[in-house]
């Protein structure tokens, strides 16, 4: 059951980039709408459960939520420079280096030498798998991907996602306790990002049609956040996060099938091999103590 809870965010988060691309709009509208939906889920679940939340249990998930908003904006922006099936594996690979290392270094996870060996080998397999999924055949002529503009966005965003994952673990609070503070941080962070980047024009984005349509991303993401915060408690940072990164399977296949992002036969073979590596590595990591 712990592993099933750990995989659930991958599904709920994996469809987000697909929905955002289908709805269109600007990245600020997409991140605002996502923030609205996330906060709605946080409030609804809080009203039904009413967990006691200390100052520390509020502060760290809240700060993680603010960092997430910055990261989410960067990721949505990267989709305008690179397609979903290319950007998502790169984003995943960066996070897979940062977050499990934080779990091992700061929280003492993967305590035994064998666990560390298997864990780091699994991370290497995950990174190799995500590299395979983003393979581009140089012999194919198609719309050029703007790596020069997209990569900095993904790199900066990866640090925000890392903070979002690591900060709630500091208090070791349950998912129900951390959900409202984190979703409030996501919402407020999205508003701050919008005003910082757009000034007075931000008022228009707060109530645009695309913003409200994008709320469905946040509703699904909020449920994924609850599952993830619960998984942090059950599985630990070093195990919980890699399991969520199976969302790259959802996003990559969705990019190919739903968004019709073109890949030739060679690229599809590399993609399938990469996705298999990710699934195998995630299962291995999920069974580490």
C-alpha positions in Angstrom: 0.0 0.0 0.0 2.9 2.4 0.8 4.2 2.0 -2.7 0.8 2.5 -4.3 0.5 5.8 -2.5 4.0 6.7 -3.6 3.1 6.1 -7.3 -0.3 8.0 -7.2 1.3 11.5 -7.5 3.1 10.3 -10.7 -0.2 9.8 -12.4 -1.9 12.9 -11.1 1.1 15.2 -11.8 1.9 13.5 -15.1 -1.2 14.7 -16.8 -0.6 18.3 -15.8 1.8 19.3 -18.6 -0.6 17.6 -21.1 -3.6 19.6 -19.9 -1.6 22.8 -19.7 -0.4 22.4 -23.3 -4.0 21.6 -24.5 -5.5 24.6 -22.8 -2.8 26.9 -24.0 -2.4 30.4 -22.5 0.6 32.0 -20.9 2.8 30.3 -18.3 1.6 32.8 -15.6 -2.0 31.8 -16.3 -1.2 28.2 -16.1 0.7 28.5 -12.8 -2.0 30.7 -11.4 -4.8 28.3 -12.3 -2.7 25.4 -10.9 -2.3 27.4 -7.6 -6.1 28.0 -7.4 -6.8 24.3 -7.8 -4.1 23.3 -5.3 -5.4 25.7 -2.6 -9.0 24.5 -3.2 -8.0 20.9 -2.5 -6.0 22.0 0.6 -8.9 23.9 2.1 -11.5 21.2 1.4 -9.4 18.5 2.9 -8.5 20.7 5.9 -12.1 21.4 6.6 -12.9 17.7 6.7 -9.9 16.6 8.8 -9.0 19.7 10.9 -5.4 18.5 11.8 -3.5 20.5 14.4 -0.7 22.5 12.7 2.2 23.9 14.7 4.2 27.0 13.5 7.1 24.8 12.2 4.7 22.4 10.5 3.1 25.3 8.7 6.3 27.2 7.9 8.4 24.6 6.1 5.6 23.1 3.8 4.5 26.7 3.1 8.0 27.7 2.0 8.2 24.6 -0.1 5.0 25.6 -1.8 6.3 29.0 -2.7 9.4 27.4 -4.2 7.2 25.1 -6.1 5.3 28.0 -7.7 8.6 29.4 -9.1 9.6 25.9 -10.3 6.2 25.4 -11.9 6.4 28.7 -13.8 9.8 27.8 -15.1 8.6 24.4 -16.2 5.5 25.8 -18.0 7.8 28.3 -19.7 10.1 25.6 -20.8 7.2 23.9 -22.7 7.2 27.0 -25.0 10.9 26.4 -25.9 10.9 22.6 -25.9 8.1 20.1 -26.3 6.6 18.2 -23.3 8.1 14.8 -24.2 11.6 16.4 -24.3 11.4 18.9 -21.4 9.9 16.5 -18.8 12.6 13.8 -18.9 15.3 16.5 -18.5 13.4 18.1 -15.5 13.0 14.7 -14.0 16.7 13.8 -14.4 17.8 17.0 -12.6 15.4 16.4 -9.7 16.5 12.8 -9.4 20.0 13.9 -8.7 19.1 16.6 -6.1 16.3 15.3 -4.0 17.4 11.7 -3.1 20.9 13.1 -2.3 19.2 15.5 0.2 17.4 12.6 1.8 20.6 10.6 2.2 22.8 13.6 3.3 20.4 15.5 5.6 18.0 12.8 6.9 20.2 9.7 7.0 18.1 7.6 4.6 19.4 4.5 2.9 21.3 3.7 6.1 23.1 0.5 5.2 26.0 0.3 2.7 23.9 -2.1 0.5 21.0 0.3 0.5 23.2 3.2 -0.6 24.8 1.0 -3.4 21.4 -0.1 -4.7 20.0 3.4 -4.3 22.7 5.2 -6.2 22.8 2.5 -8.9 19.0 3.0 -9.3 19.4 6.7 -9.6 22.0 6.2 -12.2 19.5 3.9 -14.1 16.8 6.6 -13.7 19.0 9.3 -15.1 20.1 7.0 -18.0 16.4 6.2 -18.7 15.4 9.9 -18.8 18.3 10.6 -21.1 17.1 7.9 -23.5 13.5 9.3 -23.5 14.8 12.7 -24.6 17.0 11.2 -27.4 16.7 13.2 -30.6 17.8 11.7 -34.0 20.0 14.3 -35.6 19.2 13.0 -39.0 15.6 14.1 -38.8 14.5 17.6 -40.0 11.8 19.1 -37.8 11.1 22.2 -35.7 14.3 23.0 -33.8 14.1 22.7 -30.0 15.5 25.8 -28.2 17.7 24.1 -25.6 19.7 27.3 -25.0 16.5 29.0 -23.7 14.8 25.9 -22.2 17.6 24.4 -20.2 18.2 27.3 -17.8 14.5 27.3 -17.0 14.6 23.6 -16.2 17.7 23.9 -14.1 16.4 26.8 -12.0 13.1 25.1 -11.7 14.7 21.9 -10.4 15.9 23.7 -7.3 12.4 24.9 -6.5 11.0 21.4 -6.9 13.8 20.1 -4.6 12.9 22.6 -1.9 9.2 21.7 -2.2 10.1 18.0 -1.6 12.7 18.5 1.1 11.3 21.3 3.3 8.2 19.4 4.5 10.4 16.5 5.6 12.2 18.8 8.1 9.2 18.5 10.5 8.3 15.0 9.5 4.6 16.0 9.6 1.9 13.8 8.1 0.5 14.6 4.7 -2.7 16.0 6.1 -0.8 18.4 8.3 1.4 19.6 5.5 -1.2 19.8 2.8 -2.9 23.2 3.6 0.3 25.1 4.3 2.0 23.8 1.2 -1.0 24.5 -1.1 -1.3 28.0 0.4 2.3 28.6 -0.4 1.7 27.3 -3.9 -1.1 29.8 -4.4 0.6 32.8 -2.9 3.8 32.0 -4.7 2.0 31.9 -8.0 0.4 35.3 -7.3 3.8 36.7 -6.4 5.4 35.4 -9.5 2.6 36.8 -11.6 2.8 40.3 -10.1 6.6 40.4 -10.2 6.7 39.5 -13.9 3.7 41.5 -15.1 3.0 44.4 -12.8 -0.5 45.8 -13.1 -1.2 43.5 -16.0 -1.3 40.7 -13.4 -4.8 41.7 -12.4 -6.1 40.5 -15.8 -4.3 37.2 -15.5 -5.9 36.6 -12.0 -9.3 36.3 -13.6 -8.6 35.2 -17.2 -10.5 32.2 -18.7 -7.3 30.2 -19.2 -6.4 30.7 -15.6 -9.7 29.3 -14.3 -9.6 26.4 -16.9 -6.1 25.6 -15.6 -7.6 25.1 -12.2 -8.2 21.5 -13.1 -4.4 20.9 -13.2 -4.3 22.2 -9.6 -7.2 20.1 -8.5 -5.5 16.9 -9.7 -2.2 18.2 -8.5 -3.6 18.9 -5.0 -4.7 15.3 -4.7 -1.2 14.3 -5.9 0.4 16.6 -3.3 -1.6 15.0 -0.5 -0.5 11.6 -1.7 3.1 12.8 -2.0 3.2 14.3 1.5 1.8 11.1 2.8 4.4 9.1 0.9 7.2 11.3 2.4 6.0 10.1 5.9 5.6 6.5 4.8 8.6 6.1 2.5 11.0 8.9 3.2 12.4 11.6 0.8 14.9 9.3 -0.9 12.3 6.8 -1.7 9.1 8.9 -2.1 10.5 11.3 -4.6 11.9 8.9 -7.2 8.5 7.0 -7.2 6.7 10.2 -8.2 9.1 10.7 -11.1 7.3 7.9 -12.9 5.2 10.9 -14.0 7.7 11.2 -16.8 6.1 8.0 -18.2 2.7 9.6 -18.2 3.9 12.9 -19.6 6.2 11.4 -22.3 3.6 8.9 -23.6 0.9 11.6 -23.4 3.1 14.0 -25.4 3.5 11.4 -28.1 -0.1 10.1 -28.2 -2.3 13.1 -27.1 -0.2 16.1 -28.1 1.1 14.3 -31.3 4.7 15.3 -30.7 6.6 13.5 -33.5 9.3 10.9 -33.0 10.7 8.6 -35.6 11.1 4.8 -35.1 14.6 5.1 -33.6 13.5 7.8 -31.1 10.5 5.8 -30.1 12.7 2.7 -29.4 15.0 4.9 -27.2 11.9 6.3 -25.4 10.4 2.9 -24.6 13.8 1.6 -23.4 14.2 4.7 -21.2 10.7 4.4 -19.7 11.4 0.8 -18.8 14.6 1.8 -17.1 12.6 4.4 -15.1 10.0 1.9 -14.0 12.5 -0.7 -12.9 14.7 1.8 -11.0 11.7 3.3 -9.3 10.5 -0.1 -8.1 14.0 -0.9 -6.8 14.1 2.4 -4.9 10.7 1.9 -3.5 11.8 -1.2 -1.7 14.9 0.3 0.0 14.9 0.9 3.7 
